[in-house]
Amino acid sequence: MTGFVNMSSQAFSYLIVIAAAVMLGWGLLGFLEYFTGLAPLMPLQNPTFPGGTQTVHWVLITLSGATFLAGFFLRWRYTPVAMLVLFASLATMCAIQTFDFLENPDRYRNFAHECINYVVISIYLFRSERMRERFGQITSVGATQTLPQSA
């Protein structure tokens, strides 16, 4: 990798680590408020969400932050796959919240922004040389497959 590309990739990987730590903290604070009513920083519950939706919301946020951090620091080979599954789940939850419950005028823009972030991070996790070095090769890149010939 060239110097600039290497530095950019390293910076992006650290940005993802920071984002995962924020997600984990946000999820834990959300659960604290959900179960106790205490909001140490600010209220995090959305009163327009039904209880089950709010529960799944906090589970996915907490799990995504914890999964990426644990996978990153333990160099778990399946971190990109696990994050892809969690991002798809988060995007689905966000779609439900956006189209069924939220009323703010920026909700569609925020939904699109969130989905774009998930796609960009997923591509980076699967395609960047830095992440392949960190997690190992998950899929065969550039491999050729020999198909059996019919008789």
Backbone as CSV, one residue per row, in Angstrom:
resi,resn,N_x,N_y,N_z,CA_x,CA_y,CA_z,C_x,C_y,C_z
1,MET,0.844,-1.185,0.000,0.000,0.000,0.000,0.886,1.243,0.000
2,THR,0.429,2.265,-0.683,1.161,3.521,-0.658,0.977,4.178,0.699
3,GLY,1.818,5.139,0.989,1.776,5.802,2.285,0.441,6.450,2.587
4,PHE,-0.110,7.193,1.614,-1.383,7.873,1.834,-2.525,6.883,1.997
5,VAL,-2.558,5.855,1.151,-3.619,4.851,1.228,-3.532,4.104,2.549
6,ASN,-2.333,3.770,2.963,-2.130,3.069,4.228,-2.601,3.924,5.404
7,MET,-2.223,5.199,5.405,-2.645,6.093,6.498,-4.157,6.284,6.498
8,SER,-4.754,6.419,5.325,-6.205,6.585,5.222,-6.926,5.337,5.720
9,SER,-6.421,4.179,5.335,-7.025,2.925,5.763,-6.915,2.749,7.273
10,GLN,-5.757,3.084,7.804,-5.568,2.993,9.253,-6.504,3.951,9.980
11,ALA,-6.624,5.165,9.487,-7.513,6.151,10.107,-8.964,5.672,10.048
12,PHE,-9.367,5.117,8.909,-10.741,4.629,8.786,-10.993,3.466,9.735
13,SER,-10.021,2.579,9.885,-10.210,1.454,10.811,-10.346,1.954,12.247
14,TYR,-9.576,2.974,12.621,-9.708,3.547,13.964,-11.041,4.262,14.129
15,LEU,-11.528,4.886,13.074,-12.825,5.548,13.111,-13.937,4.526,13.354
16,ILE,-13.813,3.369,12.729,-14.794,2.312,12.949,-14.725,1.811,14.393
17,VAL,-13.531,1.687,14.936,-13.379,1.261,16.338,-14.048,2.282,17.264
18,ILE,-13.824,3.560,17.015,-14.452,4.612,17.831,-15.966,4.550,17.707
19,ALA,-16.460,4.389,16.475,-17.907,4.296,16.257,-18.491,3.090,16.992
20,ALA,-17.775,1.970,16.981,-18.250,0.771,17.684,-18.281,1.004,19.194
21,ALA,-17.287,1.704,19.717,-17.276,2.022,21.155,-18.448,2.936,21.507
22,VAL,-18.732,3.891,20.643,-19.884,4.781,20.870,-21.176,3.968,20.822
23,MET,-21.293,3.056,19.850,-22.489,2.213,19.757,-22.666,1.363,21.019
24,LEU,-21.578,0.782,21.486,-21.658,-0.028,22.697,-22.092,0.831,23.886
25,GLY,-21.474,1.975,24.046,-21.843,2.873,25.153,-23.274,3.357,25.044
26,TRP,-23.687,3.725,23.837,-25.055,4.187,23.608,-26.044,3.071,23.928
27,GLY,-25.734,1.857,23.491,-26.611,0.726,23.769,-26.719,0.425,25.258
28,LEU,-25.590,0.456,25.950,-25.620,0.187,27.396,-26.377,1.269,28.156
29,LEU,-26.160,2.525,27.771,-26.918,3.611,28.407,-28.408,3.506,28.075
30,GLY,-28.715,3.085,26.853,-30.110,2.891,26.474,-30.781,1.810,27.305
31,PHE,-30.059,0.704,27.526,-30.596,-0.353,28.388,-30.757,0.122,29.822
32,LEU,-29.791,0.886,30.320,-29.884,1.423,31.675,-31.163,2.242,31.833
33,GLU,-31.396,3.112,30.878,-32.612,3.937,30.937,-33.868,3.086,30.740
34,TYR,-33.802,2.137,29.827,-34.952,1.286,29.521,-35.416,0.505,30.745
35,PHE,-34.454,-0.047,31.486,-34.812,-0.888,32.628,-34.976,-0.127,33.938
36,THR,-34.294,1.021,34.087,-34.340,1.721,35.375,-35.005,3.089,35.303
37,GLY,-35.098,3.653,34.114,-35.628,5.010,33.983,-34.566,6.082,34.180
38,LEU,-33.347,5.678,34.558,-32.259,6.640,34.746,-31.655,7.016,33.395
39,ALA,-31.493,8.309,33.168,-30.867,8.803,31.939,-29.696,9.688,32.347
40,PRO,-28.499,9.093,32.555,-27.371,9.855,33.084,-26.901,11.000,32.180
41,LEU,-26.964,10.843,30.867,-26.496,11.903,29.970,-27.656,12.699,29.383
42,MET,-28.612,11.976,28.820,-29.810,12.584,28.226,-30.803,11.461,27.981
43,PRO,-32.074,11.793,27.819,-33.054,10.738,27.529,-32.765,10.082,26.173
44,LEU,-32.769,8.755,26.148,-32.471,8.010,24.927,-33.668,7.257,24.372
45,GLN,-34.685,7.042,25.195,-35.852,6.291,24.742,-36.691,7.157,23.805
46,ASN,-37.244,6.521,22.807,-38.147,7.218,21.898,-39.571,6.807,22.256
47,PRO,-40.369,7.741,22.741,-41.718,7.377,23.187,-42.636,6.890,22.065
48,THR,-42.265,7.116,20.808,-43.104,6.635,19.708,-42.858,5.172,19.384
49,PHE,-41.794,4.579,19.932,-41.486,3.168,19.666,-42.217,2.285,20.674
50,PRO,-42.854,1.219,20.200,-43.424,0.242,21.146,-42.308,-0.449,21.926
51,GLY,-42.665,-1.021,23.059,-41.677,-1.661,23.923,-40.814,-2.693,23.217
52,GLY,-41.418,-3.568,22.428,-40.652,-4.603,21.727,-39.676,-4.005,20.728
53,THR,-40.106,-2.975,20.034,-39.221,-2.311,19.070,-38.049,-1.670,19.793
54,GLN,-38.325,-1.042,20.913,-37.270,-0.393,21.690,-36.279,-1.443,22.209
55,THR,-36.765,-2.587,22.644,-35.884,-3.651,23.132,-34.955,-4.145,22.028
56,VAL,-35.512,-4.455,20.864,-34.699,-4.932,19.747,-33.699,-3.851,19.331
57,HIS,-34.124,-2.611,19.364,-33.247,-1.471,19.047,-31.991,-1.489,19.922
58,TRP,-32.184,-1.603,21.229,-31.030,-1.583,22.147,-30.201,-2.852,22.051
59,VAL,-30.834,-3.993,21.812,-30.082,-5.244,21.641,-29.161,-5.134,20.432
60,LEU,-29.686,-4.677,19.294,-28.883,-4.586,18.077,-27.756,-3.566,18.193
61,ILE,-28.037,-2.432,18.802,-27.003,-1.408,18.953,-25.883,-1.908,19.866
62,THR,-26.258,-2.479,20.993,-25.254,-2.985,21.940,-24.463,-4.140,21.331
63,LEU,-25.153,-5.057,20.698,-24.509,-6.220,20.100,-23.569,-5.824,18.970
64,SER,-23.951,-4.846,18.167,-23.078,-4.443,17.059,-21.796,-3.804,17.577
65,GLY,-21.900,-2.932,18.564,-20.693,-2.332,19.135,-19.796,-3.366,19.785
66,ALA,-20.395,-4.239,20.584,-19.617,-5.262,21.294,-18.989,-6.261,20.324
67,THR,-19.727,-6.655,19.307,-19.217,-7.632,18.342,-18.020,-7.079,17.587
68,PHE,-18.138,-5.845,17.099,-17.007,-5.306,16.350,-15.790,-5.127,17.251
69,LEU,-15.969,-4.581,18.438,-14.818,-4.365,19.318,-14.151,-5.687,19.692
70,ALA,-14.947,-6.661,20.089,-14.372,-7.967,20.447,-13.702,-8.602,19.232
71,GLY,-14.375,-8.570,18.098,-13.811,-9.159,16.888,-12.543,-8.461,16.436
72,PHE,-12.521,-7.148,16.538,-11.347,-6.378,16.109,-10.145,-6.688,16.996
73,PHE,-10.341,-6.631,18.306,-9.205,-6.825,19.206,-8.783,-8.286,19.338
74,LEU,-9.721,-9.210,19.137,-9.375,-10.630,19.191,-9.022,-11.189,17.812
75,ARG,-9.117,-10.340,16.793,-8.841,-10.730,15.411,-9.687,-11.928,14.985
76,TRP,-10.965,-11.873,15.364,-11.898,-12.945,15.040,-12.150,-12.944,13.541
77,ARG,-11.911,-14.047,12.925,-11.975,-14.183,11.475,-13.338,-13.816,10.891
78,TYR,-14.401,-14.072,11.607,-15.742,-13.859,11.077,-16.351,-12.509,11.451
79,THR,-15.540,-11.590,11.923,-16.037,-10.259,12.276,-16.739,-9.583,11.101
80,PRO,-16.156,-9.562,9.892,-16.876,-8.910,8.790,-18.234,-9.548,8.494
81,VAL,-18.323,-10.859,8.568,-19.587,-11.547,8.311,-20.600,-11.205,9.409
82,ALA,-20.161,-11.258,10.655,-21.053,-10.927,11.772,-21.545,-9.487,11.657
83,MET,-20.652,-8.576,11.266,-21.050,-7.178,11.136,-22.018,-6.985,9.972
84,LEU,-21.832,-7.729,8.908,-22.759,-7.639,7.781,-24.164,-8.052,8.221
85,VAL,-24.257,-9.121,8.993,-25.550,-9.578,9.510,-26.149,-8.527,10.440
86,LEU,-25.321,-7.981,11.324,-25.819,-6.963,12.255,-26.211,-5.680,11.525
87,PHE,-25.441,-5.274,10.526,-25.791,-4.082,9.754,-27.114,-4.280,9.020
88,ALA,-27.325,-5.460,8.457,-28.600,-5.743,7.785,-29.750,-5.680,8.795
89,SER,-29.521,-6.200,9.988,-30.547,-6.154,11.034,-30.807,-4.719,11.490
90,LEU,-29.739,-3.953,11.670,-29.897,-2.552,12.063,-30.615,-1.751,10.982
91,ALA,-30.291,-1.995,9.723,-30.953,-1.278,8.631,-32.442,-1.644,8.574
92,THR,-32.752,-2.903,8.817,-34.153,-3.323,8.844,-34.891,-2.647,9.989
93,MET,-34.274,-2.641,11.165,-34.893,-1.980,12.315,-35.070,-0.490,12.042
94,CYS,-34.065,0.124,11.448,-34.140,1.552,11.129,-35.254,1.823,10.118
95,ALA,-35.431,0.935,9.152,-36.513,1.095,8.178,-37.871,1.038,8.871
96,ILE,-38.036,0.098,9.768,-39.303,-0.013,10.513,-39.541,1.252,11.321
97,GLN,-38.524,1.715,12.018,-38.673,2.926,12.820,-38.959,4.141,11.941
98,THR,-38.236,4.253,10.822,-38.384,5.411,9.939,-39.769,5.474,9.310
99,PHE,-40.237,4.356,8.772,-41.494,4.361,8.019,-42.739,4.188,8.884
100,ASP,-42.575,3.613,10.093,-43.749,3.350,10.919,-43.910,4.260,12.130
101,PHE,-42.805,4.791,12.668,-42.925,5.491,13.944,-42.386,6.920,13.964
102,LEU,-41.276,7.159,13.303,-40.653,8.483,13.378,-41.473,9.519,12.620
103,GLU,-41.392,10.756,13.101,-42.158,11.835,12.495,-41.310,13.049,12.146
104,ASN,-40.033,13.042,12.492,-39.195,14.213,12.224,-38.958,14.366,10.714
105,PRO,-38.823,15.583,10.233,-38.699,15.802,8.788,-37.419,15.238,8.169
106,ASP,-36.381,14.995,8.942,-35.113,14.477,8.425,-35.026,12.954,8.460
107,ARG,-36.099,12.288,8.800,-36.030,10.837,9.012,-35.581,10.068,7.783
108,TYR,-36.013,10.447,6.600,-35.628,9.704,5.393,-34.163,9.948,5.037
109,ARG,-33.720,11.168,5.196,-32.308,11.487,4.960,-31.432,10.743,5.955
110,ASN,-31.828,10.729,7.218,-31.066,10.013,8.247,-31.023,8.513,7.961
111,PHE,-32.139,7.956,7.505,-32.196,6.537,7.160,-31.230,6.228,6.015
112,ALA,-31.262,7.055,4.976,-30.359,6.850,3.832,-28.902,6.968,4.260
113,HIS,-28.597,7.950,5.091,-27.231,8.149,5.590,-26.760,6.933,6.372
114,GLU,-27.620,6.419,7.232,-27.270,5.243,8.041,-26.999,4.033,7.143
115,CYS,-27.848,3.808,6.162,-27.661,2.667,5.253,-26.377,2.812,4.438
116,ILE,-26.086,4.011,3.975,-24.838,4.252,3.239,-23.634,3.951,4.123
117,ASN,-23.692,4.361,5.377,-22.595,4.049,6.305,-22.399,2.545,6.443
118,TYR,-23.484,1.797,6.565,-23.384,0.345,6.700,-22.756,-0.278,5.456
119,VAL,-23.143,0.194,4.290,-22.602,-0.343,3.038,-21.111,-0.023,2.918
120,VAL,-20.734,1.218,3.188,-19.323,1.624,3.079,-18.450,0.830,4.056
121,ILE,-18.895,0.706,5.294,-18.112,-0.042,6.289,-18.027,-1.515,5.895
122,SER,-19.120,-2.079,5.415,-19.106,-3.491,5.003,-18.134,-3.727,3.855
123,ILE,-18.157,-2.849,2.871,-17.216,-2.979,1.751,-15.788,-2.895,2.265
124,TYR,-15.540,-1.963,3.153,-14.192,-1.818,3.721,-13.775,-3.088,4.479
125,LEU,-14.676,-3.630,5.279,-14.345,-4.824,6.063,-14.019,-6.021,5.180
126,PHE,-14.703,-6.138,4.048,-14.489,-7.288,3.170,-13.392,-7.070,2.134
127,ARG,-13.168,-5.835,1.711,-12.297,-5.605,0.568,-10.955,-4.954,0.880
128,SER,-10.812,-4.344,2.036,-9.554,-3.644,2.296,-8.446,-4.617,2.688
129,GLU,-7.282,-4.307,2.229,-6.116,-5.125,2.548,-5.862,-5.139,4.057
130,ARG,-6.040,-4.000,4.704,-5.817,-3.891,6.150,-6.733,-4.846,6.925
131,MET,-7.996,-4.902,6.539,-8.935,-5.773,7.254,-8.677,-7.243,6.930
132,ARG,-8.252,-7.535,5.704,-7.893,-8.927,5.376,-6.678,-9.364,6.188
133,GLU,-5.731,-8.447,6.391,-4.567,-8.776,7.222,-4.977,-8.969,8.670
134,ARG,-5.939,-8.186,9.124,-6.362,-8.265,10.523,-7.194,-9.514,10.789
135,PHE,-8.158,-9.789,9.903,-9.107,-10.878,10.148,-8.795,-12.148,9.373
136,GLY,-7.888,-12.082,8.425,-7.617,-13.238,7.582,-8.548,-13.226,6.385
137,GLN,-8.298,-14.108,5.485,-9.090,-14.179,4.258,-10.374,-14.931,4.545
138,ILE,-11.488,-14.305,4.249,-12.785,-14.939,4.480,-13.270,-15.623,3.220
139,THR,-13.142,-14.931,2.104,-13.570,-15.494,0.839,-12.371,-15.573,-0.080
140,SER,-12.494,-16.362,-1.083,-11.397,-16.466,-2.035,-11.499,-15.314,-3.020
141,VAL,-10.511,-14.463,-3.028,-10.477,-13.322,-3.920,-9.676,-13.710,-5.152
142,GLY,-10.298,-13.627,-6.299,-9.605,-13.926,-7.545,-9.379,-15.408,-7.794
143,ALA,-10.027,-16.249,-7.049,-9.847,-17.692,-7.261,-10.620,-18.138,-8.478
144,THR,-10.110,-19.138,-9.115,-10.834,-19.702,-10.254,-11.417,-21.032,-9.833
145,GLN,-12.547,-21.293,-10.389,-13.230,-22.546,-10.034,-13.280,-23.422,-11.295
146,THR,-12.897,-24.663,-11.127,-12.965,-25.597,-12.239,-14.273,-26.353,-12.140
147,LEU,-15.071,-26.231,-13.157,-16.349,-26.918,-13.188,-16.189,-28.280,-13.860
148,PRO,-16.854,-29.297,-13.351,-16.766,-30.605,-14.000,-17.407,-30.531,-15.388
149,GLN,-16.804,-31.205,-16.305,-17.310,-31.222,-17.682,-18.359,-32.307,-17.790
150,SER,-19.413,-31.983,-18.519,-20.445,-33.001,-18.712,-19.993,-34.000,-19.779
151,ALA,-20.475,-35.206,-19.688,-20.051,-36.269,-20.608,-20.725,-36.195,-21.927
